[in-house]
Amino acid sequence: MVRVTNWLRRQRRHAAFRKAAKGFSQGRSSVYKQIRLALVKQWQHAYRGRKEKKRDFRSLWIERISAATRSLGLSYASCMGNLRQNNIILNRKVLAIIAVRFPSVFSQIVSR
């Protein structure tokens, strides 16, 4: 009777984790338990960072649109309200790009 071990699968799993922890310092790159804990924490930060990135970009677009509308003598809220009333459906990302790269087009859009 042969004792069944999980040696090969465990070795491959540990190797994959070790490869993912490349660049970590000290035991966090060599000791499996520390590697696993470090990677779990890294994945948590990455998950949260992906959500924060969306928030950060939206606030950046709002700031750019607000700055462009203030130069035209309007507020951000009134500008967005006018766009909605006139059924101009552009998201904030596109509006921010137009405001930065094509100010004359942006002023025409807002003045409607």
Distance bins in CASP14 RR format, pairs under 12 A and 6 or more apart:
PFRMAT RR
TARGET T0000
AUTHOR 0000-0000-0000
RMODE 2
METHOD distances of the structure
MODEL  1
5 11 0 0 0 0 0 1 0 0 0 0 0
6 12 0 0 0 0 0 1 0 0 0 0 0
6 13 0 0 0 0 1 0 0 0 0 0 0
6 14 0 0 0 0 0 1 0 0 0 0 0
7 13 0 0 0 0 0 1 0 0 0 0 0
7 14 0 0 0 0 0 1 0 0 0 0 0
8 14 0 0 0 0 0 1 0 0 0 0 0
8 15 0 0 0 0 0 1 0 0 0 0 0
9 15 0 0 0 0 0 1 0 0 0 0 0
9 16 0 0 0 0 0 1 0 0 0 0 0
10 16 0 0 0 0 0 1 0 0 0 0 0
10 17 0 0 0 0 0 1 0 0 0 0 0
10 32 0 0 0 0 1 0 0 0 0 0 0
11 17 0 0 0 0 0 1 0 0 0 0 0
11 18 0 0 0 0 0 1 0 0 0 0 0
11 32 0 0 0 0 0 1 0 0 0 0 0
12 18 0 0 0 0 0 1 0 0 0 0 0
12 19 0 0 0 0 0 1 0 0 0 0 0
13 19 0 0 0 0 0 1 0 0 0 0 0
13 20 0 0 0 0 0 1 0 0 0 0 0
13 32 0 0 0 0 1 0 0 0 0 0 0
13 35 0 0 0 0 0 1 0 0 0 0 0
13 36 0 0 0 0 1 0 0 0 0 0 0
13 39 0 0 0 0 0 1 0 0 0 0 0
14 20 0 0 0 0 0 1 0 0 0 0 0
14 21 0 0 0 0 0 1 0 0 0 0 0
14 30 0 0 0 0 0 1 0 0 0 0 0
14 31 0 0 0 0 0 1 0 0 0 0 0
14 32 1 0 1 0 0 0 0 0 0 0 0
14 33 0 0 0 0 0 1 0 0 0 0 0
14 35 0 0 0 0 1 0 0 0 0 0 0
14 36 0 0 0 0 1 0 0 0 0 0 0
14 39 0 0 0 0 0 1 0 0 0 0 0
15 21 0 0 0 0 0 1 0 0 0 0 0
15 22 0 0 0 0 0 1 0 0 0 0 0
15 32 0 0 0 0 0 1 0 0 0 0 0
15 35 0 0 0 0 0 1 0 0 0 0 0
16 22 0 0 0 0 0 1 0 0 0 0 0
16 32 0 0 0 0 0 1 0 0 0 0 0
16 35 0 0 0 0 0 1 0 0 0 0 0
16 36 0 0 0 0 0 1 0 0 0 0 0
16 39 0 0 0 0 0 1 0 0 0 0 0
17 24 0 0 0 0 0 1 0 0 0 0 0
17 28 0 0 0 0 0 1 0 0 0 0 0
17 29 0 0 0 0 0 1 0 0 0 0 0
17 30 0 0 0 0 0 1 0 0 0 0 0
17 31 0 0 0 0 0 1 0 0 0 0 0
17 32 1 0 0 1 0 0 0 0 0 0 0
17 33 0 0 0 0 0 1 0 0 0 0 0
17 34 0 0 0 0 0 1 0 0 0 0 0
17 35 1 0 1 0 0 0 0 0 0 0 0
17 36 1 0 0 1 0 0 0 0 0 0 0
17 37 0 0 0 0 0 1 0 0 0 0 0
17 38 0 0 0 0 1 0 0 0 0 0 0
17 39 1 0 0 1 0 0 0 0 0 0 0
17 40 0 0 0 0 0 1 0 0 0 0 0
17 42 0 0 0 0 0 1 0 0 0 0 0
17 43 0 0 0 0 0 1 0 0 0 0 0
18 24 0 0 0 0 1 0 0 0 0 0 0
18 27 0 0 0 0 0 1 0 0 0 0 0
18 28 0 0 0 0 0 1 0 0 0 0 0
18 29 1 0 0 1 0 0 0 0 0 0 0
18 30 1 0 0 1 0 0 0 0 0 0 0
18 31 0 0 0 0 1 0 0 0 0 0 0
18 32 1 0 0 1 0 0 0 0 0 0 0
18 34 0 0 0 0 0 1 0 0 0 0 0
18 35 1 0 0 1 0 0 0 0 0 0 0
18 36 0 0 0 0 0 1 0 0 0 0 0
18 38 0 0 0 0 0 1 0 0 0 0 0
18 39 0 0 0 0 1 0 0 0 0 0 0
19 29 0 0 0 0 0 1 0 0 0 0 0
19 35 0 0 0 0 1 0 0 0 0 0 0
19 39 0 0 0 0 0 1 0 0 0 0 0
20 28 0 0 0 0 0 1 0 0 0 0 0
20 29 0 0 0 0 0 1 0 0 0 0 0
20 32 0 0 0 0 0 1 0 0 0 0 0
20 35 1 0 0 1 0 0 0 0 0 0 0
20 36 0 0 0 0 1 0 0 0 0 0 0
20 38 0 0 0 0 1 0 0 0 0 0 0
20 39 1 0 1 0 0 0 0 0 0 0 0
20 40 0 0 0 0 0 1 0 0 0 0 0
20 42 0 0 0 0 1 0 0 0 0 0 0
20 43 0 0 0 0 1 0 0 0 0 0 0
20 46 0 0 0 0 0 1 0 0 0 0 0
21 27 0 0 0 0 1 0 0 0 0 0 0
21 28 1 0 0 1 0 0 0 0 0 0 0
21 29 1 0 1 0 0 0 0 0 0 0 0
21 30 0 0 0 0 1 0 0 0 0 0 0
21 31 0 0 0 0 1 0 0 0 0 0 0
21 32 0 0 0 0 1 0 0 0 0 0 0
21 33 0 0 0 0 0 1 0 0 0 0 0
21 34 0 0 0 0 1 0 0 0 0 0 0
21 35 1 0 1 0 0 0 0 0 0 0 0
21 36 0 0 0 0 1 0 0 0 0 0 0
21 37 0 0 0 0 0 1 0 0 0 0 0
21 38 1 0 0 1 0 0 0 0 0 0 0
21 39 1 0 1 0 0 0 0 0 0 0 0
21 40 0 0 0 0 0 1 0 0 0 0 0
21 41 0 0 0 0 0 1 0 0 0 0 0
21 42 0 0 0 0 1 0 0 0 0 0 0
21 43 0 0 0 0 0 1 0 0 0 0 0
22 28 0 0 0 0 0 1 0 0 0 0 0
22 29 1 0 0 1 0 0 0 0 0 0 0
22 30 0 0 0 0 0 1 0 0 0 0 0
22 35 0 0 0 0 0 1 0 0 0 0 0
22 38 0 0 0 0 0 1 0 0 0 0 0
22 39 0 0 0 0 0 1 0 0 0 0 0
22 42 0 0 0 0 0 1 0 0 0 0 0
23 29 1 0 1 0 0 0 0 0 0 0 0
23 30 0 0 0 0 0 1 0 0 0 0 0
23 35 0 0 0 0 0 1 0 0 0 0 0
23 38 0 0 0 0 0 1 0 0 0 0 0
23 39 0 0 0 0 0 1 0 0 0 0 0
23 42 0 0 0 0 0 1 0 0 0 0 0
24 30 0 0 0 0 1 0 0 0 0 0 0
24 31 0 0 0 0 0 1 0 0 0 0 0
24 34 0 0 0 0 1 0 0 0 0 0 0
24 35 1 0 0 1 0 0 0 0 0 0 0
24 36 0 0 0 0 0 1 0 0 0 0 0
24 37 0 0 0 0 0 1 0 0 0 0 0
24 38 1 0 1 0 0 0 0 0 0 0 0
24 39 0 0 0 0 1 0 0 0 0 0 0
24 41 0 0 0 0 0 1 0 0 0 0 0
24 42 0 0 0 0 1 0 0 0 0 0 0
25 31 0 0 0 0 0 1 0 0 0 0 0
25 34 0 0 0 0 0 1 0 0 0 0 0
25 35 0 0 0 0 0 1 0 0 0 0 0
25 38 0 0 0 0 1 0 0 0 0 0 0
26 34 0 0 0 0 1 0 0 0 0 0 0
26 35 0 0 0 0 0 1 0 0 0 0 0
26 38 0 0 0 0 0 1 0 0 0 0 0
27 33 0 0 0 0 1 0 0 0 0 0 0
27 34 1 0 1 0 0 0 0 0 0 0 0
27 35 1 0 0 1 0 0 0 0 0 0 0
27 36 0 0 0 0 0 1 0 0 0 0 0
27 37 0 0 0 0 0 1 0 0 0 0 0
27 38 0 0 0 0 1 0 0 0 0 0 0
28 34 1 0 1 0 0 0 0 0 0 0 0
28 35 1 0 0 1 0 0 0 0 0 0 0
28 36 0 0 0 0 1 0 0 0 0 0 0
28 37 0 0 0 0 1 0 0 0 0 0 0
28 38 1 0 1 0 0 0 0 0 0 0 0
28 39 0 0 0 0 1 0 0 0 0 0 0
28 40 0 0 0 0 0 1 0 0 0 0 0
28 41 0 0 0 0 1 0 0 0 0 0 0
28 42 0 0 0 0 1 0 0 0 0 0 0
29 35 1 0 0 1 0 0 0 0 0 0 0
29 38 0 0 0 0 1 0 0 0 0 0 0
29 39 0 0 0 0 0 1 0 0 0 0 0
30 38 0 0 0 0 0 1 0 0 0 0 0
31 37 0 0 0 0 1 0 0 0 0 0 0
31 38 0 0 0 0 1 0 0 0 0 0 0
32 38 0 0 0 0 0 1 0 0 0 0 0
32 39 0 0 0 0 0 1 0 0 0 0 0
33 39 0 0 0 0 0 1 0 0 0 0 0
33 40 0 0 0 0 0 1 0 0 0 0 0
34 40 0 0 0 0 0 1 0 0 0 0 0
34 41 0 0 0 0 0 1 0 0 0 0 0
35 41 0 0 0 0 0 1 0 0 0 0 0
35 42 0 0 0 0 0 1 0 0 0 0 0
36 42 0 0 0 0 0 1 0 0 0 0 0
36 43 0 0 0 0 0 1 0 0 0 0 0
37 43 0 0 0 0 0 1 0 0 0 0 0
37 44 0 0 0 0 0 1 0 0 0 0 0
38 44 0 0 0 0 0 1 0 0 0 0 0
38 45 0 0 0 0 0 1 0 0 0 0 0
39 45 0 0 0 0 0 1 0 0 0 0 0
39 46 0 0 0 0 0 1 0 0 0 0 0
40 46 0 0 0 0 0 1 0 0 0 0 0
40 47 0 0 0 0 0 1 0 0 0 0 0
41 47 0 0 0 0 0 1 0 0 0 0 0
41 48 0 0 0 0 0 1 0 0 0 0 0
42 48 0 0 0 0 0 1 0 0 0 0 0
42 49 0 0 0 0 0 1 0 0 0 0 0
43 49 0 0 0 0 0 1 0 0 0 0 0
43 50 0 0 0 0 0 1 0 0 0 0 0
44 50 0 0 0 0 0 1 0 0 0 0 0
44 51 0 0 0 0 0 1 0 0 0 0 0
45 51 0 0 0 0 0 1 0 0 0 0 0
45 52 0 0 0 0 1 0 0 0 0 0 0
46 52 0 0 0 0 0 1 0 0 0 0 0
46 53 0 0 0 0 0 1 0 0 0 0 0
47 53 0 0 0 0 0 1 0 0 0 0 0
48 54 0 0 0 0 0 1 0 0 0 0 0
48 55 0 0 0 0 0 1 0 0 0 0 0
49 55 0 0 0 0 1 0 0 0 0 0 0
49 56 0 0 0 0 1 0 0 0 0 0 0
49 57 0 0 0 0 0 1 0 0 0 0 0
50 56 0 0 0 0 0 1 0 0 0 0 0
50 57 0 0 0 0 0 1 0 0 0 0 0
51 57 0 0 0 0 0 1 0 0 0 0 0
51 58 0 0 0 0 0 1 0 0 0 0 0
52 58 0 0 0 0 0 1 0 0 0 0 0
52 59 0 0 0 0 0 1 0 0 0 0 0
53 59 0 0 0 0 0 1 0 0 0 0 0
53 60 0 0 0 0 0 1 0 0 0 0 0
54 60 0 0 0 0 0 1 0 0 0 0 0
54 61 0 0 0 0 0 1 0 0 0 0 0
54 92 0 0 0 0 0 1 0 0 0 0 0
54 93 0 0 0 0 0 1 0 0 0 0 0
55 61 0 0 0 0 0 1 0 0 0 0 0
55 62 0 0 0 0 0 1 0 0 0 0 0
56 62 0 0 0 0 0 1 0 0 0 0 0
56 63 0 0 0 0 0 1 0 0 0 0 0
57 63 0 0 0 0 0 1 0 0 0 0 0
57 64 0 0 0 0 0 1 0 0 0 0 0
57 91 0 0 0 0 0 1 0 0 0 0 0
57 92 0 0 0 0 1 0 0 0 0 0 0
57 93 1 0 0 1 0 0 0 0 0 0 0
57 96 0 0 0 0 1 0 0 0 0 0 0
57 97 0 0 0 0 0 1 0 0 0 0 0
58 64 0 0 0 0 0 1 0 0 0 0 0
58 65 0 0 0 0 0 1 0 0 0 0 0
58 91 0 0 0 0 1 0 0 0 0 0 0
58 92 1 0 0 1 0 0 0 0 0 0 0
58 93 0 0 0 0 1 0 0 0 0 0 0
58 95 0 0 0 0 0 1 0 0 0 0 0
58 96 0 0 0 0 1 0 0 0 0 0 0
59 65 0 0 0 0 0 1 0 0 0 0 0
59 66 0 0 0 0 0 1 0 0 0 0 0
59 76 0 0 0 0 0 1 0 0 0 0 0
59 92 0 0 0 0 1 0 0 0 0 0 0
59 93 0 0 0 0 0 1 0 0 0 0 0
59 96 0 0 0 0 0 1 0 0 0 0 0
60 66 0 0 0 0 0 1 0 0 0 0 0
60 67 0 0 0 0 0 1 0 0 0 0 0
60 92 0 0 0 0 1 0 0 0 0 0 0
60 93 0 0 0 0 1 0 0 0 0 0 0
60 96 1 0 0 1 0 0 0 0 0 0 0
60 97 0 0 0 0 0 1 0 0 0 0 0
60 99 0 0 0 0 0 1 0 0 0 0 0
60 100 0 0 0 0 0 1 0 0 0 0 0
61 67 0 0 0 0 0 1 0 0 0 0 0
61 68 0 0 0 0 0 1 0 0 0 0 0
61 76 0 0 0 0 0 1 0 0 0 0 0
61 80 0 0 0 0 0 1 0 0 0 0 0
61 90 0 0 0 0 0 1 0 0 0 0 0
61 91 0 0 0 0 1 0 0 0 0 0 0
61 92 1 0 1 0 0 0 0 0 0 0 0
61 93 1 0 1 0 0 0 0 0 0 0 0
61 94 0 0 0 0 1 0 0 0 0 0 0
61 95 1 0 0 1 0 0 0 0 0 0 0
61 96 1 1 0 0 0 0 0 0 0 0 0
61 97 0 0 0 0 1 0 0 0 0 0 0
61 98 0 0 0 0 0 1 0 0 0 0 0
61 99 0 0 0 0 1 0 0 0 0 0 0
61 100 0 0 0 0 1 0 0 0 0 0 0
62 68 0 0 0 0 0 1 0 0 0 0 0
62 69 0 0 0 0 0 1 0 0 0 0 0
62 76 1 0 0 1 0 0 0 0 0 0 0
62 77 0 0 0 0 0 1 0 0 0 0 0
62 79 0 0 0 0 0 1 0 0 0 0 0
62 80 0 0 0 0 1 0 0 0 0 0 0
62 91 0 0 0 0 0 1 0 0 0 0 0
62 92 1 0 0 1 0 0 0 0 0 0 0
62 93 0 0 0 0 0 1 0 0 0 0 0
62 95 0 0 0 0 1 0 0 0 0 0 0
62 96 1 0 0 1 0 0 0 0 0 0 0
62 99 0 0 0 0 0 1 0 0 0 0 0
63 69 0 0 0 0 0 1 0 0 0 0 0
63 70 0 0 0 0 0 1 0 0 0 0 0
63 76 0 0 0 0 1 0 0 0 0 0 0
63 92 0 0 0 0 0 1 0 0 0 0 0
63 95 0 0 0 0 0 1 0 0 0 0 0
63 96 0 0 0 0 1 0 0 0 0 0 0
63 99 0 0 0 0 0 1 0 0 0 0 0
63 100 0 0 0 0 0 1 0 0 0 0 0
64 70 0 0 0 0 0 1 0 0 0 0 0
64 71 0 0 0 0 0 1 0 0 0 0 0
64 76 0 0 0 0 0 1 0 0 0 0 0
64 79 0 0 0 0 0 1 0 0 0 0 0
64 92 0 0 0 0 1 0 0 0 0 0 0
64 93 0 0 0 0 1 0 0 0 0 0 0
64 94 0 0 0 0 0 1 0 0 0 0 0
64 95 0 0 0 0 1 0 0 0 0 0 0
64 96 1 0 1 0 0 0 0 0 0 0 0
64 97 0 0 0 0 1 0 0 0 0 0 0
64 98 0 0 0 0 1 0 0 0 0 0 0
64 99 1 0 1 0 0 0 0 0 0 0 0
64 100 1 0 1 0 0 0 0 0 0 0 0
64 101 0 0 0 0 0 1 0 0 0 0 0
64 103 0 0 0 0 0 1 0 0 0 0 0
64 106 0 0 0 0 0 1 0 0 0 0 0
65 71 0 0 0 0 0 1 0 0 0 0 0
65 72 0 0 0 0 0 1 0 0 0 0 0
65 74 0 0 0 0 0 1 0 0 0 0 0
65 75 0 0 0 0 0 1 0 0 0 0 0
65 76 1 0 0 1 0 0 0 0 0 0 0
65 77 0 0 0 0 0 1 0 0 0 0 0
65 78 0 0 0 0 0 1 0 0 0 0 0
65 79 1 0 0 1 0 0 0 0 0 0 0
65 80 1 0 0 1 0 0 0 0 0 0 0
65 81 0 0 0 0 0 1 0 0 0 0 0
65 83 0 0 0 0 1 0 0 0 0 0 0
65 90 0 0 0 0 0 1 0 0 0 0 0
65 91 0 0 0 0 0 1 0 0 0 0 0
65 92 1 0 0 1 0 0 0 0 0 0 0
65 93 0 0 0 0 1 0 0 0 0 0 0
65 94 0 0 0 0 0 1 0 0 0 0 0
65 95 1 0 1 0 0 0 0 0 0 0 0
65 96 1 0 1 0 0 0 0 0 0 0 0
65 97 0 0 0 0 0 1 0 0 0 0 0
65 98 0 0 0 0 1 0 0 0 0 0 0
65 99 1 0 1 0 0 0 0 0 0 0 0
65 100 0 0 0 0 1 0 0 0 0 0 0
65 103 0 0 0 0 0 1 0 0 0 0 0
65 106 0 0 0 0 1 0 0 0 0 0 0
65 109 0 0 0 0 0 1 0 0 0 0 0
65 110 0 0 0 0 1 0 0 0 0 0 0
66 72 0 0 0 0 0 1 0 0 0 0 0
66 73 0 0 0 0 0 1 0 0 0 0 0
66 74 0 0 0 0 1 0 0 0 0 0 0
66 75 1 0 0 1 0 0 0 0 0 0 0
66 76 1 1 0 0 0 0 0 0 0 0 0
66 77 0 0 0 0 1 0 0 0 0 0 0
66 78 0 0 0 0 0 1 0 0 0 0 0
66 79 0 0 0 0 1 0 0 0 0 0 0
66 80 0 0 0 0 1 0 0 0 0 0 0
66 92 0 0 0 0 0 1 0 0 0 0 0
66 95 0 0 0 0 0 1 0 0 0 0 0
66 96 0 0 0 0 1 0 0 0 0 0 0
66 99 0 0 0 0 1 0 0 0 0 0 0
66 110 0 0 0 0 0 1 0 0 0 0 0
67 73 0 0 0 0 0 1 0 0 0 0 0
67 74 0 0 0 0 0 1 0 0 0 0 0
67 75 0 0 0 0 0 1 0 0 0 0 0
67 76 0 0 0 0 1 0 0 0 0 0 0
67 79 0 0 0 0 0 1 0 0 0 0 0
67 95 0 0 0 0 0 1 0 0 0 0 0
67 96 0 0 0 0 1 0 0 0 0 0 0
67 99 1 0 0 1 0 0 0 0 0 0 0
67 100 0 0 0 0 1 0 0 0 0 0 0
67 103 0 0 0 0 0 1 0 0 0 0 0
67 106 0 0 0 0 0 1 0 0 0 0 0
68 74 0 0 0 0 1 0 0 0 0 0 0
68 75 0 0 0 0 0 1 0 0 0 0 0
68 76 0 0 0 0 1 0 0 0 0 0 0
68 79 0 0 0 0 1 0 0 0 0 0 0
68 92 0 0 0 0 0 1 0 0 0 0 0
68 95 0 0 0 0 1 0 0 0 0 0 0
68 96 0 0 0 0 1 0 0 0 0 0 0
68 97 0 0 0 0 0 1 0 0 0 0 0
68 98 0 0 0 0 1 0 0 0 0 0 0
68 99 1 1 0 0 0 0 0 0 0 0 0
68 100 1 0 0 1 0 0 0 0 0 0 0
68 101 0 0 0 0 0 1 0 0 0 0 0
68 102 0 0 0 0 0 1 0 0 0 0 0
68 103 1 0 0 1 0 0 0 0 0 0 0
68 104 0 0 0 0 0 1 0 0 0 0 0
68 105 0 0 0 0 0 1 0 0 0 0 0
68 106 1 0 1 0 0 0 0 0 0 0 0
68 107 0 0 0 0 1 0 0 0 0 0 0
68 109 0 0 0 0 0 1 0 0 0 0 0
68 110 1 0 0 1 0 0 0 0 0 0 0
69 75 1 0 0 1 0 0 0 0 0 0 0
69 76 1 0 1 0 0 0 0 0 0 0 0
69 77 0 0 0 0 1 0 0 0 0 0 0
69 78 1 0 0 1 0 0 0 0 0 0 0
69 79 1 0 1 0 0 0 0 0 0 0 0
69 80 0 0 0 0 1 0 0 0 0 0 0
69 81 0 0 0 0 0 1 0 0 0 0 0
69 82 0 0 0 0 1 0 0 0 0 0 0
69 83 0 0 0 0 0 1 0 0 0 0 0
69 95 0 0 0 0 1 0 0 0 0 0 0
69 96 0 0 0 0 0 1 0 0 0 0 0
69 98 0 0 0 0 0 1 0 0 0 0 0
69 99 0 0 0 0 1 0 0 0 0 0 0
69 103 0 0 0 0 0 1 0 0 0 0 0
69 106 0 0 0 0 1 0 0 0 0 0 0
69 107 0 0 0 0 1 0 0 0 0 0 0
69 109 0 0 0 0 0 1 0 0 0 0 0
69 110 1 0 0 1 0 0 0 0 0 0 0
69 111 0 0 0 0 0 1 0 0 0 0 0
70 76 1 0 0 1 0 0 0 0 0 0 0
70 77 0 0 0 0 0 1 0 0 0 0 0
70 78 0 0 0 0 0 1 0 0 0 0 0
70 79 0 0 0 0 1 0 0 0 0 0 0
70 99 0 0 0 0 0 1 0 0 0 0 0
70 110 0 0 0 0 0 1 0 0 0 0 0
71 79 0 0 0 0 0 1 0 0 0 0 0
71 99 0 0 0 0 1 0 0 0 0 0 0
71 100 0 0 0 0 0 1 0 0 0 0 0
71 103 0 0 0 0 1 0 0 0 0 0 0
71 106 0 0 0 0 1 0 0 0 0 0 0
71 107 0 0 0 0 1 0 0 0 0 0 0
71 110 0 0 0 0 0 1 0 0 0 0 0
72 78 0 0 0 0 0 1 0 0 0 0 0
72 79 0 0 0 0 1 0 0 0 0 0 0
72 82 0 0 0 0 0 1 0 0 0 0 0
72 99 0 0 0 0 1 0 0 0 0 0 0
72 103 0 0 0 0 1 0 0 0 0 0 0
72 104 0 0 0 0 0 1 0 0 0 0 0
72 106 0 0 0 0 1 0 0 0 0 0 0
72 107 1 0 1 0 0 0 0 0 0 0 0
72 108 0 0 0 0 0 1 0 0 0 0 0
72 109 0 0 0 0 0 1 0 0 0 0 0
72 110 1 0 1 0 0 0 0 0 0 0 0
72 111 1 0 0 1 0 0 0 0 0 0 0
73 79 0 0 0 0 1 0 0 0 0 0 0
73 107 0 0 0 0 0 1 0 0 0 0 0
73 110 0 0 0 0 1 0 0 0 0 0 0
73 111 0 0 0 0 0 1 0 0 0 0 0
74 80 0 0 0 0 1 0 0 0 0 0 0
74 81 0 0 0 0 0 1 0 0 0 0 0
74 82 1 0 0 1 0 0 0 0 0 0 0
74 83 0 0 0 0 0 1 0 0 0 0 0
74 106 0 0 0 0 0 1 0 0 0 0 0
74 107 0 0 0 0 0 1 0 0 0 0 0
74 109 0 0 0 0 0 1 0 0 0 0 0
74 110 1 0 0 1 0 0 0 0 0 0 0
74 111 0 0 0 0 1 0 0 0 0 0 0
75 81 0 0 0 0 1 0 0 0 0 0 0
75 82 0 0 0 0 0 1 0 0 0 0 0
75 110 0 0 0 0 0 1 0 0 0 0 0
76 82 0 0 0 0 0 1 0 0 0 0 0
76 83 0 0 0 0 0 1 0 0 0 0 0
76 92 0 0 0 0 0 1 0 0 0 0 0
76 95 0 0 0 0 0 1 0 0 0 0 0
76 96 0 0 0 0 0 1 0 0 0 0 0
76 99 0 0 0 0 0 1 0 0 0 0 0
76 110 0 0 0 0 0 1 0 0 0 0 0
77 83 0 0 0 0 0 1 0 0 0 0 0
77 84 0 0 0 0 0 1 0 0 0 0 0
78 84 0 0 0 0 0 1 0 0 0 0 0
78 85 0 0 0 0 0 1 0 0 0 0 0
78 110 0 0 0 0 1 0 0 0 0 0 0
79 85 0 0 0 0 0 1 0 0 0 0 0
79 86 0 0 0 0 0 1 0 0 0 0 0
79 88 0 0 0 0 0 1 0 0 0 0 0
79 90 0 0 0 0 0 1 0 0 0 0 0
79 92 0 0 0 0 0 1 0 0 0 0 0
79 95 0 0 0 0 1 0 0 0 0 0 0
79 99 0 0 0 0 1 0 0 0 0 0 0
79 106 0 0 0 0 1 0 0 0 0 0 0
79 107 0 0 0 0 0 1 0 0 0 0 0
79 109 0 0 0 0 1 0 0 0 0 0 0
79 110 1 0 1 0 0 0 0 0 0 0 0
79 111 0 0 0 0 0 1 0 0 0 0 0
79 112 0 0 0 0 0 1 0 0 0 0 0
80 86 0 0 0 0 0 1 0 0 0 0 0
80 88 0 0 0 0 1 0 0 0 0 0 0
80 89 0 0 0 0 0 1 0 0 0 0 0
80 90 0 0 0 0 0 1 0 0 0 0 0
80 91 0 0 0 0 0 1 0 0 0 0 0
80 92 0 0 0 0 1 0 0 0 0 0 0
80 95 0 0 0 0 1 0 0 0 0 0 0
80 109 0 0 0 0 0 1 0 0 0 0 0
80 110 0 0 0 0 1 0 0 0 0 0 0
81 87 0 0 0 0 0 1 0 0 0 0 0
81 88 0 0 0 0 1 0 0 0 0 0 0
81 110 0 0 0 0 0 1 0 0 0 0 0
81 112 0 0 0 0 0 1 0 0 0 0 0
82 88 0 0 0 0 1 0 0 0 0 0 0
82 109 0 0 0 0 1 0 0 0 0 0 0
82 110 1 0 0 1 0 0 0 0 0 0 0
82 111 0 0 0 0 1 0 0 0 0 0 0
82 112 1 0 0 1 0 0 0 0 0 0 0
83 89 0 0 0 0 1 0 0 0 0 0 0
83 90 1 0 0 1 0 0 0 0 0 0 0
83 91 0 0 0 0 0 1 0 0 0 0 0
83 92 0 0 0 0 0 1 0 0 0 0 0
83 94 0 0 0 0 0 1 0 0 0 0 0
83 95 1 0 0 1 0 0 0 0 0 0 0
83 98 0 0 0 0 0 1 0 0 0 0 0
83 106 0 0 0 0 0 1 0 0 0 0 0
83 109 1 0 0 1 0 0 0 0 0 0 0
83 110 1 0 0 1 0 0 0 0 0 0 0
83 111 0 0 0 0 0 1 0 0 0 0 0
83 112 0 0 0 0 1 0 0 0 0 0 0
84 90 0 0 0 0 0 1 0 0 0 0 0
84 112 0 0 0 0 0 1 0 0 0 0 0
85 112 0 0 0 0 1 0 0 0 0 0 0
86 109 0 0 0 0 1 0 0 0 0 0 0
86 110 0 0 0 0 1 0 0 0 0 0 0
86 111 0 0 0 0 0 1 0 0 0 0 0
86 112 1 0 1 0 0 0 0 0 0 0 0
87 112 0 0 0 0 1 0 0 0 0 0 0
88 94 0 0 0 0 0 1 0 0 0 0 0
88 95 0 0 0 0 1 0 0 0 0 0 0
88 98 0 0 0 0 0 1 0 0 0 0 0
88 106 0 0 0 0 0 1 0 0 0 0 0
88 108 0 0 0 0 0 1 0 0 0 0 0
88 109 1 0 0 1 0 0 0 0 0 0 0
88 110 0 0 0 0 1 0 0 0 0 0 0
88 111 0 0 0 0 0 1 0 0 0 0 0
88 112 1 0 0 1 0 0 0 0 0 0 0
89 95 0 0 0 0 0 1 0 0 0 0 0
89 109 0 0 0 0 0 1 0 0 0 0 0
90 96 0 0 0 0 1 0 0 0 0 0 0
90 97 0 0 0 0 1 0 0 0 0 0 0
90 98 1 0 0 1 0 0 0 0 0 0 0
90 99 0 0 0 0 0 1 0 0 0 0 0
90 105 0 0 0 0 0 1 0 0 0 0 0
90 106 0 0 0 0 0 1 0 0 0 0 0
90 109 1 0 0 1 0 0 0 0 0 0 0
90 110 0 0 0 0 0 1 0 0 0 0 0
90 112 0 0 0 0 0 1 0 0 0 0 0
91 97 0 0 0 0 0 1 0 0 0 0 0
91 98 0 0 0 0 0 1 0 0 0 0 0
92 98 0 0 0 0 0 1 0 0 0 0 0
92 99 0 0 0 0 1 0 0 0 0 0 0
93 99 0 0 0 0 0 1 0 0 0 0 0
93 100 0 0 0 0 0 1 0 0 0 0 0
94 100 0 0 0 0 0 1 0 0 0 0 0
94 101 0 0 0 0 0 1 0 0 0 0 0
94 102 0 0 0 0 0 1 0 0 0 0 0
94 105 0 0 0 0 0 1 0 0 0 0 0
94 106 0 0 0 0 0 1 0 0 0 0 0
94 109 0 0 0 0 0 1 0 0 0 0 0
95 101 0 0 0 0 0 1 0 0 0 0 0
95 102 0 0 0 0 0 1 0 0 0 0 0
95 105 0 0 0 0 0 1 0 0 0 0 0
95 106 1 0 0 1 0 0 0 0 0 0 0
95 109 1 0 0 1 0 0 0 0 0 0 0
95 110 0 0 0 0 1 0 0 0 0 0 0
96 102 0 0 0 0 0 1 0 0 0 0 0
96 103 0 0 0 0 0 1 0 0 0 0 0
96 106 0 0 0 0 1 0 0 0 0 0 0
97 103 0 0 0 0 0 1 0 0 0 0 0
97 105 0 0 0 0 0 1 0 0 0 0 0
97 106 0 0 0 0 1 0 0 0 0 0 0
97 109 0 0 0 0 0 1 0 0 0 0 0
98 104 0 0 0 0 1 0 0 0 0 0 0
98 105 1 0 1 0 0 0 0 0 0 0 0
98 106 1 0 1 0 0 0 0 0 0 0 0
98 107 0 0 0 0 1 0 0 0 0 0 0
98 108 0 0 0 0 1 0 0 0 0 0 0
98 109 1 0 0 1 0 0 0 0 0 0 0
98 110 0 0 0 0 1 0 0 0 0 0 0
99 105 0 0 0 0 1 0 0 0 0 0 0
99 106 1 0 1 0 0 0 0 0 0 0 0
99 107 0 0 0 0 1 0 0 0 0 0 0
99 108 0 0 0 0 0 1 0 0 0 0 0
99 109 0 0 0 0 1 0 0 0 0 0 0
99 110 0 0 0 0 1 0 0 0 0 0 0
100 106 0 0 0 0 1 0 0 0 0 0 0
102 108 0 0 0 0 1 0 0 0 0 0 0
102 109 0 0 0 0 1 0 0 0 0 0 0
103 109 0 0 0 0 0 1 0 0 0 0 0
103 110 0 0 0 0 0 1 0 0 0 0 0
104 110 0 0 0 0 0 1 0 0 0 0 0
104 111 0 0 0 0 0 1 0 0 0 0 0
105 111 0 0 0 0 0 1 0 0 0 0 0
105 112 0 0 0 0 0 1 0 0 0 0 0
106 112 0 0 0 0 0 1 0 0 0 0 0
END
